[in-house]
Amino acid sequence: MEDCLFCKWKNEKEKIIIENDLAFARPDEFAVSPGHTLFMTKRHVKDFFETTDEERNAIFELVDKVKEMLDEKYSPTGYNIGMNCGVSAGQSVMHIHVHLIPRYDGDVENPRGGVRGVIPKKQNY
Protein backbone atom coordinates (compact mmCIF):
# COMPACT_ATOMS: atom_id res chain seq x y z
CA MET A 1 0.00 0.00 0.00
CA GLU A 2 1.39 3.35 -1.03
CA ASP A 3 0.35 5.23 2.12
CA CYS A 4 1.45 2.56 4.63
CA LEU A 5 4.31 3.82 6.81
CA PHE A 6 5.80 0.37 7.31
CA CYS A 7 5.62 -0.46 3.59
CA LYS A 8 7.71 2.69 3.04
CA TRP A 9 10.12 1.67 5.80
CA LYS A 10 11.18 -1.49 3.95
CA ASN A 11 12.92 0.79 1.45
CA GLU A 12 14.83 2.75 4.12
CA LYS A 13 17.73 0.28 4.13
CA GLU A 14 19.98 2.48 6.29
CA LYS A 15 17.55 2.09 9.24
CA ILE A 16 17.01 -1.67 8.92
CA ILE A 17 18.82 -3.69 11.58
CA ILE A 18 18.33 -7.07 9.92
CA GLU A 19 16.12 -8.62 7.26
CA ASN A 20 15.34 -11.83 5.44
CA ASP A 21 13.26 -12.56 2.36
CA LEU A 22 9.90 -11.95 4.07
CA ALA A 23 10.50 -9.64 7.04
CA PHE A 24 12.69 -6.90 8.45
CA ALA A 25 13.48 -5.22 11.75
CA ARG A 26 14.28 -1.68 12.75
CA PRO A 27 14.37 0.37 15.95
CA ASP A 28 11.04 1.61 17.27
CA GLU A 29 10.93 5.37 16.74
CA PHE A 30 9.07 5.77 20.04
CA ALA A 31 11.11 3.26 22.04
CA VAL A 32 9.94 2.50 25.56
CA SER A 33 13.37 1.13 26.52
CA PRO A 34 16.86 0.95 25.03
CA GLY A 35 16.81 -1.61 22.22
CA HIS A 36 13.03 -1.61 21.58
CA THR A 37 12.72 -3.10 18.10
CA LEU A 38 9.88 -3.60 15.60
CA PHE A 39 9.57 -6.54 13.20
CA MET A 40 7.38 -6.27 10.09
CA THR A 41 6.57 -8.32 7.03
CA LYS A 42 7.67 -6.97 3.68
CA ARG A 43 4.26 -7.82 2.25
CA HIS A 44 1.49 -5.53 3.40
CA VAL A 45 -0.85 -7.39 5.72
CA LYS A 46 -3.02 -5.85 8.43
CA ASP A 47 -2.12 -7.99 11.41
CA PHE A 48 -0.73 -11.28 12.71
CA PHE A 49 -3.86 -13.19 11.74
CA GLU A 50 -3.37 -12.34 8.06
CA THR A 51 0.23 -13.55 7.86
CA THR A 52 1.30 -16.83 6.33
CA ASP A 53 3.15 -19.47 8.33
CA GLU A 54 6.27 -18.55 6.37
CA GLU A 55 5.93 -14.87 7.31
CA ARG A 56 5.42 -15.73 10.98
CA ASN A 57 8.50 -17.93 10.93
CA ALA A 58 10.48 -15.19 9.16
CA ILE A 59 9.53 -12.63 11.80
CA PHE A 60 10.42 -14.86 14.72
CA GLU A 61 13.69 -15.91 13.10
CA LEU A 62 14.63 -12.22 13.19
CA VAL A 63 13.33 -11.81 16.76
CA ASP A 64 15.76 -14.54 17.89
CA LYS A 65 18.69 -12.89 16.10
CA VAL A 66 17.94 -9.39 17.38
CA LYS A 67 17.50 -10.72 20.92
CA GLU A 68 21.06 -12.04 20.75
CA MET A 69 22.25 -8.64 19.53
CA LEU A 70 20.39 -6.83 22.32
CA ASP A 71 21.71 -9.23 24.95
CA GLU A 72 25.23 -8.38 23.81
CA LYS A 73 24.72 -4.61 23.57
CA TYR A 74 22.37 -3.80 26.48
CA SER A 75 22.29 -6.87 28.79
CA PRO A 76 18.57 -6.63 29.58
CA THR A 77 17.23 -8.80 32.38
CA GLY A 78 13.96 -9.64 30.60
CA TYR A 79 11.85 -9.08 27.48
CA ASN A 80 8.28 -8.41 26.47
CA ILE A 81 7.21 -9.58 23.03
CA GLY A 82 3.90 -8.30 21.79
CA MET A 83 1.65 -7.12 19.02
CA ASN A 84 -1.56 -5.19 18.75
CA CYS A 85 -4.19 -6.60 16.40
CA GLY A 86 -6.99 -4.14 15.68
CA VAL A 87 -7.75 -0.61 16.79
CA SER A 88 -9.41 -1.71 20.04
CA ALA A 89 -6.21 -3.57 20.93
CA GLY A 90 -4.16 -0.43 20.35
CA GLN A 91 -2.93 -1.00 16.79
CA SER A 92 -2.13 2.38 15.25
CA VAL A 93 -0.38 1.31 12.03
CA MET A 94 -2.44 -1.24 10.13
CA HIS A 95 0.54 -3.37 9.08
CA ILE A 96 1.66 -6.37 11.13
CA HIS A 97 4.42 -5.48 13.55
CA VAL A 98 5.86 -7.29 16.53
CA HIS A 99 7.48 -5.40 19.40
CA LEU A 100 10.54 -6.80 21.15
CA ILE A 101 10.95 -4.69 24.28
CA PRO A 102 14.01 -5.25 26.45
CA ARG A 103 13.30 -4.94 30.15
CA TYR A 104 15.63 -3.99 32.96
CA ASP A 105 15.55 -4.55 36.69
CA GLY A 106 13.86 -1.54 38.26
CA ASP A 107 12.48 -0.06 35.01
CA VAL A 108 9.01 -0.10 36.60
CA GLU A 109 8.04 -0.30 40.26
CA ASN A 110 6.27 -3.67 39.95
CA PRO A 111 6.56 -5.64 36.70
CA ARG A 112 4.28 -8.47 37.89
CA GLY A 113 1.65 -9.25 35.29
CA GLY A 114 3.75 -7.96 32.38
CA VAL A 115 1.63 -7.77 29.24
CA ARG A 116 -1.52 -8.04 31.33
CA GLY A 117 -0.85 -4.34 31.95
CA VAL A 118 -2.61 -3.51 28.69
CA ILE A 119 -5.68 -3.50 30.93
CA PRO A 120 -4.21 -1.87 34.04
CA LYS A 121 -6.87 -3.11 36.47
CA LYS A 122 -6.06 -6.70 35.43
CA GLN A 123 -2.25 -6.48 35.75
CA ASN A 124 -2.02 -7.44 39.41
CA TYR A 125 -3.66 -10.76 40.12
VMD Tcl script that builds the backbone (N, CA, C; Angstrom):
set m [mol new atoms 375]
animate dup $m
set s [atomselect $m all]
$s set {name element resname resid chain x y z} {
  {N N MET 1 A 0.834 -1.179 0.000}
  {CA C MET 1 A 0.000 0.000 0.000}
  {C C MET 1 A 0.883 1.249 0.000}
  {N N GLU 2 A 0.558 2.157 -0.841}
  {CA C GLU 2 A 1.385 3.351 -1.025}
  {C C GLU 2 A 1.445 4.248 0.211}
  {N N ASP 3 A 0.365 4.328 0.980}
  {CA C ASP 3 A 0.349 5.233 2.124}
  {C C ASP 3 A 0.700 4.550 3.448}
  {N N CYS 4 A 1.092 3.293 3.406}
  {CA C CYS 4 A 1.454 2.561 4.629}
  {C C CYS 4 A 2.884 2.925 5.053}
  {N N LEU 5 A 3.010 3.429 6.271}
  {CA C LEU 5 A 4.307 3.822 6.807}
  {C C LEU 5 A 5.299 2.663 6.772}
  {N N PHE 6 A 4.868 1.486 7.219}
  {CA C PHE 6 A 5.802 0.366 7.306}
  {C C PHE 6 A 6.164 -0.188 5.935}
  {N N CYS 7 A 5.269 -0.074 4.956}
  {CA C CYS 7 A 5.623 -0.457 3.591}
  {C C CYS 7 A 6.713 0.476 3.058}
  {N N LYS 8 A 6.666 1.743 3.438}
  {CA C LYS 8 A 7.713 2.691 3.041}
  {C C LYS 8 A 9.029 2.376 3.753}
  {N N TRP 9 A 8.926 1.961 5.005}
  {CA C TRP 9 A 10.124 1.670 5.796}
  {C C TRP 9 A 10.986 0.581 5.190}
  {N N LYS 10 A 10.381 -0.388 4.497}
  {CA C LYS 10 A 11.183 -1.492 3.951}
  {C C LYS 10 A 12.194 -1.001 2.922}
  {N N ASN 11 A 11.990 0.218 2.414}
  {CA C ASN 11 A 12.923 0.795 1.453}
  {C C ASN 11 A 13.968 1.693 2.104}
  {N N GLU 12 A 13.865 1.921 3.390}
  {CA C GLU 12 A 14.829 2.749 4.119}
  {C C GLU 12 A 15.921 1.838 4.682}
  {N N LYS 13 A 16.738 1.314 3.791}
  {CA C LYS 13 A 17.730 0.284 4.133}
  {C C LYS 13 A 18.696 0.716 5.232}
  {N N GLU 14 A 19.005 2.018 5.305}
  {CA C GLU 14 A 19.975 2.481 6.294}
  {C C GLU 14 A 19.452 2.345 7.725}
  {N N LYS 15 A 18.138 2.212 7.911}
  {CA C LYS 15 A 17.555 2.085 9.245}
  {C C LYS 15 A 17.224 0.642 9.617}
  {N N ILE 16 A 17.338 -0.267 8.657}
  {CA C ILE 16 A 17.011 -1.667 8.922}
  {C C ILE 16 A 18.161 -2.335 9.673}
  {N N ILE 17 A 17.831 -2.987 10.765}
  {CA C ILE 17 A 18.815 -3.690 11.580}
  {C C ILE 17 A 19.186 -5.021 10.932}
  {N N ILE 18 A 18.152 -5.735 10.483}
  {CA C ILE 18 A 18.331 -7.070 9.918}
  {C C ILE 18 A 17.091 -7.380 9.086}
  {N N GLU 19 A 17.259 -8.223 8.077}
  {CA C GLU 19 A 16.120 -8.625 7.258}
  {C C GLU 19 A 16.358 -10.005 6.692}
  {N N ASN 20 A 15.281 -10.606 6.209}
  {CA C ASN 20 A 15.343 -11.834 5.442}
  {C C ASN 20 A 14.399 -11.648 4.255}
  {N N ASP 21 A 14.079 -12.698 3.565}
  {CA C ASP 21 A 13.257 -12.559 2.356}
  {C C ASP 21 A 11.857 -12.014 2.629}
  {N N LEU 22 A 11.306 -12.275 3.810}
  {CA C LEU 22 A 9.903 -11.945 4.073}
  {C C LEU 22 A 9.664 -10.880 5.143}
  {N N ALA 23 A 10.700 -10.558 5.911}
  {CA C ALA 23 A 10.500 -9.645 7.039}
  {C C ALA 23 A 11.744 -8.798 7.277}
  {N N PHE 24 A 11.552 -7.753 8.087}
  {CA C PHE 24 A 12.686 -6.899 8.450}
  {C C PHE 24 A 12.460 -6.322 9.842}
  {N N ALA 25 A 13.539 -5.805 10.413}
  {CA C ALA 25 A 13.479 -5.222 11.754}
  {C C ALA 25 A 14.171 -3.871 11.753}
  {N N ARG 26 A 13.638 -2.971 12.560}
  {CA C ARG 26 A 14.280 -1.679 12.751}
  {C C ARG 26 A 13.910 -1.133 14.120}
  {N N PRO 27 A 14.677 -0.185 14.632}
  {CA C PRO 27 A 14.365 0.369 15.951}
  {C C PRO 27 A 12.990 1.030 15.966}
  {N N ASP 28 A 12.310 0.903 17.092}
  {CA C ASP 28 A 11.040 1.607 17.273}
  {C C ASP 28 A 11.352 3.097 17.428}
  {N N GLU 29 A 10.669 3.937 16.674}
  {CA C GLU 29 A 10.932 5.372 16.736}
  {C C GLU 29 A 10.407 6.005 18.019}
  {N N PHE 30 A 9.583 5.296 18.754}
  {CA C PHE 30 A 9.072 5.772 20.038}
  {C C PHE 30 A 9.395 4.722 21.111}
  {N N ALA 31 A 10.654 4.350 21.170}
  {CA C ALA 31 A 11.110 3.256 22.037}
  {C C ALA 31 A 10.724 3.489 23.495}
  {N N VAL 32 A 10.259 2.417 24.135}
  {CA C VAL 32 A 9.939 2.501 25.560}
  {C C VAL 32 A 11.113 2.073 26.426}
  {N N SER 33 A 12.146 1.496 25.806}
  {CA C SER 33 A 13.366 1.127 26.515}
  {C C SER 33 A 14.496 1.028 25.496}
  {N N PRO 34 A 15.733 1.104 25.954}
  {CA C PRO 34 A 16.861 0.949 25.027}
  {C C PRO 34 A 16.798 -0.414 24.330}
  {N N GLY 35 A 16.838 -0.384 23.009}
  {CA C GLY 35 A 16.811 -1.613 22.218}
  {C C GLY 35 A 15.445 -2.007 21.691}
  {N N HIS 36 A 14.391 -1.292 22.046}
  {CA C HIS 36 A 13.027 -1.608 21.584}
  {C C HIS 36 A 13.033 -1.687 20.060}
  {N N THR 37 A 12.630 -2.822 19.532}
  {CA C THR 37 A 12.715 -3.104 18.100}
  {C C THR 37 A 11.370 -3.555 17.560}
  {N N LEU 38 A 11.078 -3.166 16.308}
  {CA C LEU 38 A 9.876 -3.597 15.597}
  {C C LEU 38 A 10.253 -4.553 14.480}
  {N N PHE 39 A 9.390 -5.535 14.255}
  {CA C PHE 39 A 9.567 -6.537 13.200}
  {C C PHE 39 A 8.315 -6.519 12.330}
  {N N MET 40 A 8.510 -6.386 11.017}
  {CA C MET 40 A 7.383 -6.275 10.093}
  {C C MET 40 A 7.580 -7.193 8.901}
  {N N THR 41 A 6.481 -7.582 8.290}
  {CA C THR 41 A 6.567 -8.318 7.030}
  {C C THR 41 A 6.832 -7.324 5.910}
  {N N LYS 42 A 7.453 -7.807 4.857}
  {CA C LYS 42 A 7.669 -6.971 3.676}
  {C C LYS 42 A 6.376 -6.835 2.875}
  {N N ARG 43 A 5.564 -7.873 2.916}
  {CA C ARG 43 A 4.264 -7.822 2.253}
  {C C ARG 43 A 3.298 -7.081 3.163}
  {N N HIS 44 A 2.459 -6.253 2.578}
  {CA C HIS 44 A 1.492 -5.528 3.398}
  {C C HIS 44 A 0.373 -6.469 3.832}
  {N N VAL 45 A 0.273 -6.680 5.119}
  {CA C VAL 45 A -0.853 -7.394 5.724}
  {C C VAL 45 A -1.227 -6.636 6.994}
  {N N LYS 46 A -2.501 -6.650 7.316}
  {CA C LYS 46 A -3.020 -5.849 8.426}
  {C C LYS 46 A -2.466 -6.282 9.778}
  {N N ASP 47 A -2.546 -7.559 10.088}
  {CA C ASP 47 A -2.124 -7.991 11.414}
  {C C ASP 47 A -1.659 -9.443 11.387}
  {N N PHE 48 A -1.281 -9.936 12.548}
  {CA C PHE 48 A -0.734 -11.278 12.713}
  {C C PHE 48 A -1.630 -12.346 12.093}
  {N N PHE 49 A -2.917 -12.166 12.195}
  {CA C PHE 49 A -3.855 -13.186 11.739}
  {C C PHE 49 A -3.961 -13.271 10.228}
  {N N GLU 50 A -3.382 -12.308 9.517}
  {CA C GLU 50 A -3.371 -12.339 8.055}
  {C C GLU 50 A -2.033 -12.814 7.485}
  {N N THR 51 A -1.067 -13.099 8.346}
  {CA C THR 51 A 0.235 -13.549 7.864}
  {C C THR 51 A 0.198 -15.032 7.511}
  {N N THR 52 A 1.127 -15.411 6.656}
  {CA C THR 52 A 1.303 -16.827 6.331}
  {C C THR 52 A 2.206 -17.462 7.381}
  {N N ASP 53 A 2.227 -18.777 7.421}
  {CA C ASP 53 A 3.147 -19.472 8.327}
  {C C ASP 53 A 4.588 -19.071 8.033}
  {N N GLU 54 A 4.912 -18.917 6.770}
  {CA C GLU 54 A 6.273 -18.546 6.374}
  {C C GLU 54 A 6.632 -17.151 6.883}
  {N N GLU 55 A 5.677 -16.229 6.815}
  {CA C GLU 55 A 5.930 -14.870 7.313}
  {C C GLU 55 A 6.094 -14.871 8.831}
  {N N ARG 56 A 5.285 -15.645 9.517}
  {CA C ARG 56 A 5.418 -15.731 10.978}
  {C C ARG 56 A 6.788 -16.282 11.347}
  {N N ASN 57 A 7.191 -17.342 10.665}
  {CA C ASN 57 A 8.504 -17.926 10.930}
  {C C ASN 57 A 9.618 -16.931 10.627}
  {N N ALA 58 A 9.466 -16.175 9.543}
  {CA C ALA 58 A 10.479 -15.190 9.158}
  {C C ALA 58 A 10.616 -14.109 10.226}
  {N N ILE 59 A 9.488 -13.641 10.749}
  {CA C ILE 59 A 9.526 -12.627 11.803}
  {C C ILE 59 A 10.243 -13.173 13.029}
  {N N PHE 60 A 9.861 -14.352 13.474}
  {CA C PHE 60 A 10.422 -14.855 14.724}
  {C C PHE 60 A 11.856 -15.344 14.575}
  {N N GLU 61 A 12.272 -15.653 13.360}
  {CA C GLU 61 A 13.693 -15.914 13.103}
  {C C GLU 61 A 14.488 -14.634 13.385}
  {N N LEU 62 A 13.959 -13.503 12.944}
  {CA C LEU 62 A 14.627 -12.222 13.189}
  {C C LEU 62 A 14.563 -11.823 14.660}
  {N N VAL 63 A 13.443 -12.110 15.325}
  {CA C VAL 63 A 13.333 -11.814 16.755}
  {C C VAL 63 A 14.463 -12.520 17.514}
  {N N ASP 64 A 14.687 -13.783 17.215}
  {CA C ASP 64 A 15.761 -14.535 17.885}
  {C C ASP 64 A 17.117 -13.893 17.649}
  {N N LYS 65 A 17.384 -13.480 16.425}
  {CA C LYS 65 A 18.685 -12.889 16.098}
  {C C LYS 65 A 18.866 -11.531 16.759}
  {N N VAL 66 A 17.830 -10.712 16.752}
  {CA C VAL 66 A 17.936 -9.392 17.376}
  {C C VAL 66 A 18.053 -9.534 18.889}
  {N N LYS 67 A 17.369 -10.491 19.470}
  {CA C LYS 67 A 17.495 -10.716 20.916}
  {C C LYS 67 A 18.953 -10.968 21.283}
  {N N GLU 68 A 19.638 -11.786 20.495}
  {CA C GLU 68 A 21.063 -12.043 20.748}
  {C C GLU 68 A 21.872 -10.746 20.666}
  {N N MET 69 A 21.558 -9.914 19.685}
  {CA C MET 69 A 22.252 -8.636 19.527}
  {C C MET 69 A 21.999 -7.721 20.724}
  {N N LEU 70 A 20.746 -7.681 21.190}
  {CA C LEU 70 A 20.393 -6.830 22.318}
  {C C LEU 70 A 21.009 -7.334 23.613}
  {N N ASP 71 A 21.056 -8.662 23.777}
  {CA C ASP 71 A 21.709 -9.231 24.952}
  {C C ASP 71 A 23.159 -8.757 25.022}
  {N N GLU 72 A 23.822 -8.786 23.890}
  {CA C GLU 72 A 25.230 -8.382 23.813}
  {C C GLU 72 A 25.403 -6.881 24.091}
  {N N LYS 73 A 24.549 -6.059 23.483}
  {CA C LYS 73 A 24.719 -4.608 23.570}
  {C C LYS 73 A 24.197 -4.006 24.871}
  {N N TYR 74 A 23.036 -4.463 25.352}
  {CA C TYR 74 A 22.369 -3.803 26.478}
  {C C TYR 74 A 22.254 -4.655 27.751}
  {N N SER 75 A 22.422 -5.958 27.640}
  {CA C SER 75 A 22.290 -6.871 28.787}
  {C C SER 75 A 20.982 -6.701 29.549}
  {N N PRO 76 A 19.838 -6.730 28.851}
  {CA C PRO 76 A 18.573 -6.633 29.578}
  {C C PRO 76 A 18.371 -7.849 30.478}
  {N N THR 77 A 17.509 -7.694 31.452}
  {CA C THR 77 A 17.225 -8.798 32.379}
  {C C THR 77 A 15.911 -9.492 32.057}
  {N N GLY 78 A 15.211 -9.026 31.027}
  {CA C GLY 78 A 13.961 -9.642 30.596}
  {C C GLY 78 A 13.509 -9.042 29.282}
  {N N TYR 79 A 12.422 -9.573 28.739}
  {CA C TYR 79 A 11.854 -9.081 27.482}
  {C C TYR 79 A 10.339 -9.180 27.524}
  {N N ASN 80 A 9.683 -8.260 26.840}
  {CA C ASN 80 A 8.281 -8.410 26.471}
  {C C ASN 80 A 8.253 -8.511 24.959}
  {N N ILE 81 A 7.447 -9.431 24.461}
  {CA C ILE 81 A 7.212 -9.578 23.029}
  {C C ILE 81 A 5.717 -9.411 22.842}
  {N N GLY 82 A 5.325 -8.503 21.938}
  {CA C GLY 82 A 3.896 -8.297 21.785}
  {C C GLY 82 A 3.509 -7.681 20.463}
  {N N MET 83 A 2.214 -7.746 20.214}
  {CA C MET 83 A 1.653 -7.119 19.025}
  {C C MET 83 A 0.230 -6.702 19.328}
  {N N ASN 84 A -0.200 -5.685 18.624}
  {CA C ASN 84 A -1.556 -5.188 18.753}
  {C C ASN 84 A -2.287 -5.533 17.464}
  {N N CYS 85 A -3.411 -6.184 17.568}
  {CA C CYS 85 A -4.191 -6.600 16.396}
  {C C CYS 85 A -5.566 -5.946 16.468}
  {N N GLY 86 A -5.729 -4.875 15.702}
  {CA C GLY 86 A -6.990 -4.142 15.684}
  {C C GLY 86 A -6.923 -2.876 16.505}
  {N N VAL 87 A -7.734 -1.908 16.123}
  {CA C VAL 87 A -7.750 -0.606 16.787}
  {C C VAL 87 A -8.074 -0.745 18.265}
  {N N SER 88 A -9.043 -1.588 18.627}
  {CA C SER 88 A -9.411 -1.708 20.041}
  {C C SER 88 A -8.322 -2.369 20.872}
  {N N ALA 89 A -7.360 -3.006 20.221}
  {CA C ALA 89 A -6.207 -3.572 20.927}
  {C C ALA 89 A -5.026 -2.611 20.933}
  {N N GLY 90 A -5.204 -1.433 20.337}
  {CA C GLY 90 A -4.155 -0.426 20.352}
  {C C GLY 90 A -3.343 -0.316 19.075}
  {N N GLN 91 A -3.691 -1.071 18.036}
  {CA C GLN 91 A -2.928 -1.003 16.789}
  {C C GLN 91 A -3.142 0.361 16.137}
  {N N SER 92 A -2.036 1.048 15.853}
  {CA C SER 92 A -2.129 2.381 15.250}
  {C C SER 92 A -1.633 2.407 13.812}
  {N N VAL 93 A -0.801 1.457 13.425}
  {CA C VAL 93 A -0.378 1.305 12.033}
  {C C VAL 93 A -0.918 -0.039 11.573}
  {N N MET 94 A -1.761 -0.017 10.561}
  {CA C MET 94 A -2.439 -1.239 10.125}
  {C C MET 94 A -1.553 -2.073 9.195}
  {N N HIS 95 A -0.417 -2.477 9.740}
  {CA C HIS 95 A 0.536 -3.369 9.085}
  {C C HIS 95 A 1.141 -4.182 10.215}
  {N N ILE 96 A 1.124 -5.496 10.080}
  {CA C ILE 96 A 1.657 -6.369 11.130}
  {C C ILE 96 A 3.003 -5.855 11.640}
  {N N HIS 97 A 3.129 -5.767 12.944}
  {CA C HIS 97 A 4.421 -5.485 13.545}
  {C C HIS 97 A 4.463 -6.087 14.949}
  {N N VAL 98 A 5.614 -6.645 15.252}
  {CA C VAL 98 A 5.857 -7.291 16.534}
  {C C VAL 98 A 6.861 -6.422 17.289}
  {N N HIS 99 A 6.574 -6.170 18.547}
  {CA C HIS 99 A 7.479 -5.399 19.402}
  {C C HIS 99 A 8.336 -6.362 20.218}
  {N N LEU 100 A 9.635 -6.129 20.217}
  {CA C LEU 100 A 10.542 -6.797 21.148}
  {C C LEU 100 A 11.056 -5.691 22.067}
  {N N ILE 101 A 10.643 -5.759 23.327}
  {CA C ILE 101 A 10.950 -4.693 24.275}
  {C C ILE 101 A 11.859 -5.239 25.372}
  {N N PRO 102 A 13.130 -4.833 25.358}
  {CA C PRO 102 A 14.014 -5.248 26.445}
  {C C PRO 102 A 13.541 -4.634 27.756}
  {N N ARG 103 A 13.684 -5.405 28.810}
  {CA C ARG 103 A 13.299 -4.942 30.147}
  {C C ARG 103 A 14.504 -4.999 31.060}
  {N N TYR 104 A 14.488 -4.144 32.067}
  {CA C TYR 104 A 15.627 -3.986 32.956}
  {C C TYR 104 A 15.147 -3.953 34.395}
  {N N ASP 105 A 15.908 -4.586 35.274}
  {CA C ASP 105 A 15.554 -4.550 36.694}
  {C C ASP 105 A 15.318 -3.110 37.121}
  {N N GLY 106 A 14.176 -2.859 37.746}
  {CA C GLY 106 A 13.859 -1.542 38.265}
  {C C GLY 106 A 13.275 -0.567 37.252}
  {N N ASP 107 A 13.008 -1.009 36.002}
  {CA C ASP 107 A 12.476 -0.057 35.012}
  {C C ASP 107 A 11.026 0.334 35.300}
  {N N VAL 108 A 10.319 -0.463 36.069}
  {CA C VAL 108 A 9.009 -0.103 36.604}
  {C C VAL 108 A 8.971 -0.566 38.056}
  {N N GLU 109 A 8.102 0.035 38.828}
  {CA C GLU 109 A 8.044 -0.298 40.256}
  {C C GLU 109 A 7.700 -1.770 40.482}
  {N N ASN 110 A 6.685 -2.285 39.763}
  {CA C ASN 110 A 6.267 -3.674 39.948}
  {C C ASN 110 A 5.924 -4.271 38.582}
  {N N PRO 111 A 6.809 -5.080 38.022}
  {CA C PRO 111 A 6.557 -5.640 36.697}
  {C C PRO 111 A 5.588 -6.826 36.678}
  {N N ARG 112 A 5.166 -7.297 37.830}
  {CA C ARG 112 A 4.285 -8.469 37.885}
  {C C ARG 112 A 3.075 -8.281 36.975}
  {N N GLY 113 A 2.781 -9.291 36.202}
  {CA C GLY 113 A 1.650 -9.248 35.292}
  {C C GLY 113 A 2.040 -8.872 33.876}
  {N N GLY 114 A 3.214 -8.254 33.709}
  {CA C GLY 114 A 3.748 -7.963 32.384}
  {C C GLY 114 A 2.727 -7.447 31.387}
  {N N VAL 115 A 2.509 -8.214 30.324}
  {CA C VAL 115 A 1.632 -7.771 29.240}
  {C C VAL 115 A 0.176 -7.646 29.672}
  {N N ARG 116 A -0.164 -8.219 30.807}
  {CA C ARG 116 A -1.519 -8.035 31.326}
  {C C ARG 116 A -1.791 -6.559 31.615}
  {N N GLY 117 A -0.730 -5.751 31.685}
  {CA C GLY 117 A -0.852 -4.337 31.948}
  {C C GLY 117 A -1.557 -3.561 30.847}
  {N N VAL 118 A -1.848 -4.213 29.731}
  {CA C VAL 118 A -2.607 -3.513 28.686}
  {C C VAL 118 A -4.000 -3.156 29.194}
  {N N ILE 119 A -4.456 -3.875 30.207}
  {CA C ILE 119 A -5.680 -3.505 30.930}
  {C C ILE 119 A -5.233 -3.332 32.382}
  {N N PRO 120 A -4.870 -2.104 32.757}
  {CA C PRO 120 A -4.206 -1.866 34.037}
  {C C PRO 120 A -4.870 -2.508 35.248}
  {N N LYS 121 A -6.193 -2.529 35.314}
  {CA C LYS 121 A -6.871 -3.111 36.469}
  {C C LYS 121 A -6.685 -4.623 36.549}
  {N N LYS 122 A -6.232 -5.242 35.457}
  {CA C LYS 122 A -6.055 -6.698 35.432}
  {C C LYS 122 A -4.592 -7.117 35.604}
  {N N GLN 123 A -3.673 -6.140 35.692}
  {CA C GLN 123 A -2.246 -6.481 35.745}
  {C C GLN 123 A -1.880 -7.239 36.995}
  {N N ASN 124 A -2.342 -6.769 38.145}
  {CA C ASN 124 A -2.016 -7.438 39.409}
  {C C ASN 124 A -3.092 -8.456 39.729}
  {N N TYR 125 A -2.701 -9.682 39.852}
  {CA C TYR 125 A -3.665 -10.760 40.117}
  {C C TYR 125 A -3.200 -11.618 41.269}
}
mol reanalyze $m
mol bondsrecalc $m
mol representation Tube
mol addrep $m
